[in-house]
Each structure stands twice: as C-alpha cells, then as structure tokens.
Amino acid sequence: MRLIKFLQNFFKEEEPDPMKYLIAGLGNIGAEYDDTRHNIGFDIVDMLAREFDAKFESDKLGAIAEFKHKGRTFVLLKPSTYMNRSGKSIQHWATKKKIIPENLLVIVDDMNLDFGKVRLRGKGSDGGHNGLKDIQQVLGSNKYARLRVGIGNNFPRGKQVDFVLGKWSDKEAEELPDIRKRCTEAVKAFGTIGLSRAMTTVNKS
C-alpha cells in the first residue's frame, strides 16, 4: 500500500512515460570498491553508458546517464548512498523521472548463483542481499524486476564479507567481459521486448 500511495502522489502533476526505464546498478562508491564482486551492477551500467556514448553526471543521491534505444529512454543510475541504502536513491530517481514500477530494473550481485549465471526476475525476496533488502523496505514492495548476476560462494567459513568486497580472481576476470555483455543485452531486452519475453531469453542459459 505504501508503494501505491507513493506512486499516486508523484503522478498527480505529470503523467509517467511508459517508454522510460530506470536501470539501477548497485554498488559502492570509492576507488577501493572498483573491480570488486559487489560492484558488478556499477560495471554493467558503465558498459551500457559506453556502448551508447552516454555520460554519467553526479547528481542528488547518485550518478545519472541517459540514452535512447529503439524508441525507449533508458535512465542509468549508480546510487551514491552505498549498497545498504540503495532504496533512497532509487525512490528519488523513480519519482523525479516519473518511472512506473514495471519499468524499474535493479542489477545486483548474487552469491546464491554460480559465478557467471545470470537470472532475470520480476519480483522476489532479497535473498539476504542488503541492497535489495533496503529497496524493498523503502518501496514497500518486492515487486520490481531484478537482474541477478552470480558471483558464486567460493569462500571459507566466516569470510563472506571479504569475498563479496574482494577483487575478481584472474580466471573470473577473463570471463567478465562476456558476462557483462550478456547482462547489457538482458537490460536492452527488458526495455524493448518486455519482462516476460526477456526472461525466456535471459534465463535459458
């Protein structure tokens, strides 16, 4: 109900654009987090920005870039609120850009998936991920699309934080370009052919 009331309030003055999509790549700001597993969301929206020659600009609660593709407008967001407070940034930009709930996609690392696995879902639990947990709490709903990128769980007992915030191994780094490319294609499919058809394509591998 909170999400419905929130959306009703910001749609009063201006109709939302059903051809506009908010693509939020989750991560942590700061050079120390570059090329870490937890920042795969940042990496993917960065790759999309390069593909379409879109430039990120720092703004309130995040960095924003936009591009058009097949008649759709894609708004890329890298929250500057750190991973565990991602919801505030996403809520702000969904409001500001008048994005309907169905057109929000969150890109996130997932250690419950094997490294390199990519899964697109229209809703779901937070799976123990603090970024998703905060988004659900702020929006009051878990009914938003998410692109889950597997990072695996190959770490010793008690070393979860070190693993998630750690750099990619050399072997993983070799495979990353292909994984990121599959993810950017998934994002474009989400915006152009819709969630259901995109899920069929993305989740088959």
C-alpha positions as CSV (number, residue, x, y, z in Angstrom):
1,M,0.0,0.0,0.0
2,R,2.9,2.4,0.8
3,L,4.2,1.9,-2.8
4,I,0.8,2.6,-4.3
5,K,0.3,5.8,-2.3
6,F,3.8,6.9,-3.1
7,L,3.3,6.4,-6.8
8,Q,-0.1,8.1,-6.7
9,N,1.4,11.2,-5.1
10,F,4.2,11.7,-7.7
11,F,2.0,11.0,-10.7
12,K,-0.5,13.8,-9.7
13,E,1.1,16.6,-11.7
14,E,2.6,14.7,-14.6
15,E,1.8,11.5,-16.4
16,P,4.5,8.9,-16.3
17,D,6.2,7.9,-19.6
18,P,5.7,4.2,-20.2
19,M,8.6,4.2,-22.6
20,K,11.1,5.3,-20.0
21,Y,13.1,2.8,-17.9
22,L,15.2,3.2,-14.7
23,I,18.1,0.8,-14.7
24,A,19.8,0.9,-11.3
25,G,23.2,-0.8,-11.0
26,L,24.0,-1.4,-7.4
27,G,27.5,-0.9,-5.9
28,N,29.6,1.1,-3.5
29,I,31.3,4.4,-4.4
30,G,35.0,4.9,-3.9
31,A,38.1,3.6,-5.7
32,E,38.6,0.9,-3.1
33,Y,35.5,-0.8,-4.4
34,D,36.4,-0.7,-8.1
35,D,36.6,-4.2,-9.8
36,T,35.0,-5.9,-6.8
37,R,32.3,-8.6,-6.9
38,H,29.8,-6.4,-5.0
39,N,30.1,-3.7,-7.7
40,I,29.1,-5.7,-10.7
41,G,25.9,-3.6,-11.0
42,F,28.0,-0.4,-11.5
43,D,30.2,-2.2,-14.0
44,I,27.2,-3.2,-16.2
45,V,25.6,0.2,-16.3
46,D,29.0,1.7,-17.1
47,M,29.3,-0.7,-20.0
48,L,25.9,0.4,-21.3
49,A,26.9,4.0,-21.0
50,R,30.0,3.4,-23.1
51,E,28.0,1.5,-25.7
52,F,25.6,4.4,-26.2
53,D,28.1,7.2,-25.5
54,A,26.2,8.3,-22.5
55,K,28.0,10.3,-19.9
56,F,27.4,9.9,-16.1
57,E,26.9,13.1,-14.2
58,S,26.8,13.3,-10.4
59,D,23.5,14.5,-9.0
60,K,21.4,14.0,-5.9
61,L,21.9,10.6,-4.3
62,G,23.7,9.2,-7.4
63,A,25.2,9.4,-10.8
64,I,22.9,9.5,-13.8
65,A,23.2,8.9,-17.5
66,E,20.6,8.6,-20.3
67,F,20.4,7.1,-23.7
68,K,17.7,6.2,-26.2
69,H,17.3,2.8,-27.9
70,K,14.5,1.6,-30.1
71,G,12.2,4.4,-29.1
72,R,12.8,3.8,-25.4
73,T,14.6,6.1,-22.9
74,F,17.0,4.3,-20.5
75,V,17.9,6.1,-17.4
76,L,21.1,4.6,-15.8
77,L,21.6,5.1,-12.1
78,K,24.6,4.4,-9.9
79,P,23.4,5.2,-6.3
80,S,25.9,7.2,-4.2
81,T,24.2,6.1,-1.0
82,Y,26.3,2.9,-0.7
83,M,24.9,-0.5,-1.2
84,N,22.9,-0.9,2.1
85,R,21.0,2.3,1.5
86,S,20.2,1.9,-2.2
87,G,16.5,2.3,-1.8
88,K,16.6,6.0,-1.0
89,S,18.4,6.8,-4.3
90,I,16.1,4.6,-6.4
91,Q,13.0,6.0,-4.9
92,H,14.2,9.6,-5.5
93,W,15.1,8.9,-9.2
94,A,11.9,6.9,-9.9
95,T,10.0,9.9,-8.6
96,K,12.0,12.5,-10.4
97,K,12.0,10.7,-13.8
98,K,8.4,9.5,-13.4
99,I,9.2,5.8,-13.9
100,I,6.3,3.4,-13.5
101,P,7.1,0.4,-11.2
102,E,7.1,-2.1,-14.1
103,N,9.9,-0.2,-15.7
104,L,12.4,-0.4,-12.8
105,L,15.2,-2.9,-13.1
106,V,17.8,-3.4,-10.4
107,I,21.2,-5.1,-11.3
108,V,22.8,-6.9,-8.3
109,D,25.5,-9.4,-7.5
110,D,24.2,-12.7,-6.1
111,M,26.3,-15.3,-4.3
112,N,23.4,-17.7,-4.3
113,L,24.1,-18.2,-8.1
114,D,27.1,-19.8,-9.5
115,F,29.7,-17.5,-11.0
116,G,28.6,-16.3,-14.5
117,K,24.9,-17.3,-14.1
118,V,22.5,-14.5,-15.0
119,R,18.8,-14.5,-14.0
120,L,16.1,-12.0,-14.7
121,R,13.1,-12.0,-12.3
122,G,10.0,-9.7,-12.0
123,K,9.9,-10.0,-8.2
124,G,11.3,-12.0,-5.3
125,S,12.8,-12.0,-1.9
126,D,16.0,-10.1,-1.0
127,G,17.9,-13.4,-0.7
128,G,20.0,-12.0,2.1
129,H,21.3,-9.1,0.0
130,N,21.3,-5.9,2.0
131,G,20.9,-3.7,-1.1
132,L,17.7,-5.5,-2.1
133,K,16.5,-5.6,1.5
134,D,16.7,-1.8,1.7
135,I,15.0,-1.3,-1.7
136,Q,12.1,-3.5,-0.6
137,Q,11.9,-1.6,2.8
138,V,11.8,1.8,1.1
139,L,9.5,1.0,-1.7
140,G,7.2,-1.2,0.5
141,S,7.2,-3.9,-2.1
142,N,9.4,-6.7,-3.6
143,K,7.5,-6.5,-6.9
144,Y,10.2,-4.9,-9.0
145,A,12.5,-6.5,-11.7
146,R,16.0,-7.5,-10.8
147,L,18.9,-8.9,-12.8
148,R,20.9,-11.2,-10.6
149,V,24.5,-11.8,-11.6
150,G,26.1,-14.8,-10.0
151,I,29.4,-14.4,-8.2
152,G,29.4,-17.8,-6.5
153,N,30.2,-18.6,-2.9
154,N,33.7,-20.0,-3.1
155,F,34.9,-18.6,0.2
156,P,35.9,-20.1,3.6
157,R,33.6,-20.1,6.5
158,G,33.3,-16.6,8.0
159,K,34.9,-14.9,5.0
160,Q,31.8,-13.8,3.2
161,V,32.4,-10.1,3.5
162,D,36.0,-10.4,2.3
163,F,34.8,-12.4,-0.7
164,V,32.0,-10.1,-1.7
165,L,34.1,-7.0,-1.3
166,G,37.1,-8.7,-2.8
167,K,38.6,-8.3,-6.3
168,W,37.8,-10.8,-9.1
169,S,40.3,-13.7,-9.5
170,D,42.3,-13.8,-12.6
171,K,40.2,-16.6,-14.0
172,E,37.0,-14.7,-13.2
173,A,38.3,-11.5,-14.8
174,E,38.9,-13.4,-18.1
175,E,35.2,-14.3,-18.2
176,L,33.8,-11.0,-17.1
177,P,33.6,-9.2,-20.5
178,D,31.2,-12.0,-21.8
179,I,29.2,-11.9,-18.6
180,R,28.8,-8.1,-18.7
181,K,27.8,-8.3,-22.4
182,R,25.1,-10.8,-21.6
183,C,23.8,-8.5,-18.9
184,T,23.7,-5.4,-21.1
185,E,21.8,-7.4,-23.7
186,A,19.4,-8.5,-20.9
187,V,18.8,-4.9,-19.9
188,K,18.0,-3.9,-23.5
189,A,15.7,-6.8,-23.9
190,F,13.9,-5.9,-20.7
191,G,13.2,-2.4,-22.1
192,T,12.4,-3.4,-25.7
193,I,10.6,-6.8,-25.7
194,G,9.2,-6.7,-22.1
195,L,10.0,-8.7,-18.9
196,S,8.3,-11.9,-19.8
197,R,9.9,-12.4,-23.2
198,A,13.3,-11.1,-21.9
199,M,13.1,-13.7,-19.0
200,T,12.7,-16.5,-21.5
201,T,15.7,-15.4,-23.4
202,V,18.0,-14.5,-20.5
203,N,17.2,-17.4,-18.2
204,K,17.6,-20.2,-20.7
205,S,21.4,-20.4,-20.3
